[in-house]
């Protein structure tokens, strides 16, 4: 018996195609389509959406996501209204993802600074792991997290895309 229906659409961006998956409650996944991310997505689906079925059709939440992406990449940041989210993770992951959403547009922070904000000053690696498992790229802005030394590290869409996203935001903020 299917417990969850996930609508899926492929959305175009200036940096490649993104897969968007949404339940009836909210956007659950927004990822750049990269071979190295498929296995992680499958694991997350099996863990958090047992008995799921993927239907290759859009829904209103994916349409709102497409509109958000259009506004984001057009630099119309004043029009960014994120769709409701239906993300699943551990309590710690959810706390990290909430902290990511507090990083202002056009700014960056470090894994260490996030760990300190969350009350675990020695937890940079744990924050990095939760950041890596962020299922909703861009809207939960994991690309705004950099190394303590100011260098770009880790991004599921690739470091070139991470740099481009940070630069894109910087042009308009």
C-alpha positions as CSV (number, residue, x, y, z in Angstrom):
1,X,0.0,0.0,0.0
2,X,1.4,3.4,-1.0
3,X,1.7,5.8,1.9
4,X,3.2,8.8,0.1
5,X,2.7,10.2,-3.4
6,X,5.5,12.4,-4.5
7,X,5.0,14.5,-7.6
8,X,8.2,15.0,-9.6
9,X,9.2,17.5,-12.2
10,X,12.4,18.5,-13.8
11,X,13.0,22.3,-13.7
12,X,15.5,24.2,-15.8
13,X,18.0,26.7,-14.2
14,X,20.9,28.6,-15.6
15,X,23.2,26.0,-13.9
16,X,21.5,22.8,-15.0
17,X,18.4,20.9,-14.4
18,X,16.9,20.4,-11.0
19,X,14.6,17.6,-9.8
20,X,11.7,18.8,-7.6
21,X,9.6,16.4,-5.6
22,X,6.6,17.4,-3.5
23,X,4.1,15.7,-1.4
24,X,0.6,17.2,-0.9
25,X,2.0,19.1,2.1
26,X,5.1,20.7,0.7
27,X,8.3,20.6,-1.3
28,X,10.4,17.7,-0.2
29,X,13.3,17.7,-2.5
30,X,15.0,20.2,-4.9
31,X,18.3,18.9,-6.2
32,X,20.6,19.6,-9.1
33,X,20.5,16.4,-11.2
34,X,23.9,14.9,-10.7
35,X,24.7,11.1,-10.7
36,X,26.4,11.4,-7.3
37,X,23.2,12.7,-5.7
38,X,20.9,9.9,-7.0
39,X,22.0,7.4,-4.4
40,X,21.6,9.9,-1.5
41,X,18.1,10.8,-2.7
42,X,17.1,7.1,-2.9
43,X,18.4,6.5,0.6
44,X,16.5,9.5,2.0
45,X,13.3,8.5,0.2
46,X,13.5,5.0,1.6
47,X,14.3,6.2,5.1
48,X,11.7,9.1,5.4
49,X,9.0,8.2,2.8
50,X,8.5,4.5,3.2
51,X,5.9,3.1,0.8
52,X,6.2,6.0,-1.6
53,X,5.3,6.3,-5.2
54,X,6.8,8.9,-7.6
55,X,4.4,10.4,-10.1
56,X,6.1,12.3,-13.0
57,X,3.7,15.3,-13.0
58,X,3.7,18.7,-11.5
59,X,1.5,20.0,-8.7
60,X,0.8,23.5,-7.3
61,X,3.8,23.2,-5.0
62,X,6.2,22.4,-7.8
63,X,4.7,25.3,-9.8
64,X,5.4,27.6,-6.8
65,X,9.0,26.2,-6.8
66,X,9.4,26.9,-10.5
67,X,8.2,30.5,-9.8
68,X,10.6,30.9,-6.9
69,X,13.5,29.7,-9.1
70,X,12.5,32.1,-11.9
71,X,12.5,35.0,-9.4
72,X,15.7,33.9,-7.8
73,X,17.7,33.6,-11.0
74,X,16.2,36.9,-12.4
75,X,17.4,38.7,-9.3
76,X,13.9,39.5,-8.2
77,X,14.7,38.6,-4.6
78,X,11.8,40.8,-3.3
79,X,9.4,38.3,-4.9
80,X,10.9,35.2,-3.3
81,X,8.1,33.4,-1.5
82,X,9.2,29.9,-0.8
83,X,6.6,27.1,-1.1
84,X,5.7,25.2,2.0
85,X,8.3,22.6,2.8
86,X,7.8,18.9,3.8
87,X,11.3,18.0,4.6
88,X,12.2,15.0,6.8
89,X,15.3,14.5,8.8
90,X,16.7,13.9,12.3
91,X,16.1,16.5,14.9
92,X,19.6,17.7,14.5
93,X,19.3,17.9,10.7
94,X,16.1,19.9,11.0
95,X,17.9,22.3,13.4
96,X,20.7,22.8,10.9
97,X,18.3,23.4,8.0
98,X,16.4,25.9,10.1
99,X,19.7,27.7,10.8
100,X,20.6,27.7,7.1
101,X,17.3,29.5,6.4
102,X,18.4,32.3,8.7
103,X,21.6,33.1,6.6
104,X,20.7,36.4,4.8
105,X,20.6,36.5,1.1
106,X,24.0,37.5,-0.4
107,X,25.9,36.5,2.8
108,X,27.9,33.5,3.8
109,X,28.8,31.8,7.0
110,X,31.1,29.0,8.0
111,X,30.3,25.5,9.3
112,X,32.1,26.5,12.5
113,X,29.9,29.6,13.0
114,X,26.8,27.5,12.4
115,X,28.0,24.9,15.0
116,X,28.6,27.7,17.5
117,X,25.1,29.2,16.8
118,X,23.6,25.7,17.5
119,X,25.5,25.4,20.8
120,X,28.0,22.8,19.6
121,X,31.3,24.6,19.0
122,X,33.1,21.4,18.1
123,X,30.4,20.3,15.8
124,X,31.6,21.6,12.5
125,X,31.7,18.2,10.9
126,X,28.3,17.3,12.1
127,X,26.9,20.5,10.7
128,X,28.7,19.8,7.4
129,X,27.1,16.3,7.3
130,X,23.6,17.8,7.9
131,X,24.3,20.5,5.3
132,X,25.2,17.7,2.8
133,X,21.9,16.0,3.5
134,X,19.8,19.2,2.9
135,X,17.1,17.9,0.6
136,X,15.9,21.3,-0.7
137,X,18.8,23.1,-2.4
138,X,18.7,26.9,-2.9
139,X,15.5,27.4,-0.8
140,X,17.3,26.0,2.2
141,X,20.5,27.8,1.2
142,X,23.3,25.4,2.0
143,X,25.4,27.0,-0.7
144,X,25.9,30.0,1.6
145,X,28.1,27.9,4.0
146,X,31.8,28.0,3.4
147,X,34.9,26.8,5.2
148,X,36.2,28.8,8.2
149,X,39.2,29.8,6.1
150,X,36.8,31.4,3.6
151,X,37.3,28.8,0.9
152,X,34.5,27.0,-0.8
153,X,34.0,23.4,0.3
154,X,31.4,20.8,-0.6
155,X,28.2,21.4,-2.6
156,X,26.0,18.7,-4.2
157,X,25.6,20.9,-7.3
158,X,29.4,21.3,-7.7
159,X,31.8,24.0,-6.4
160,X,31.5,25.9,-9.7
161,X,27.7,26.2,-9.2
162,X,28.2,27.1,-5.5
163,X,30.6,30.0,-6.5
164,X,28.1,31.1,-9.2
165,X,25.2,31.2,-6.8
166,X,27.1,33.2,-4.2
167,X,28.3,35.6,-6.9
168,X,24.7,35.9,-8.3
169,X,23.3,36.8,-4.9
170,X,26.2,39.3,-4.3
171,X,25.3,41.2,-7.5
172,X,21.9,42.0,-6.3
173,X,22.4,42.4,-2.6
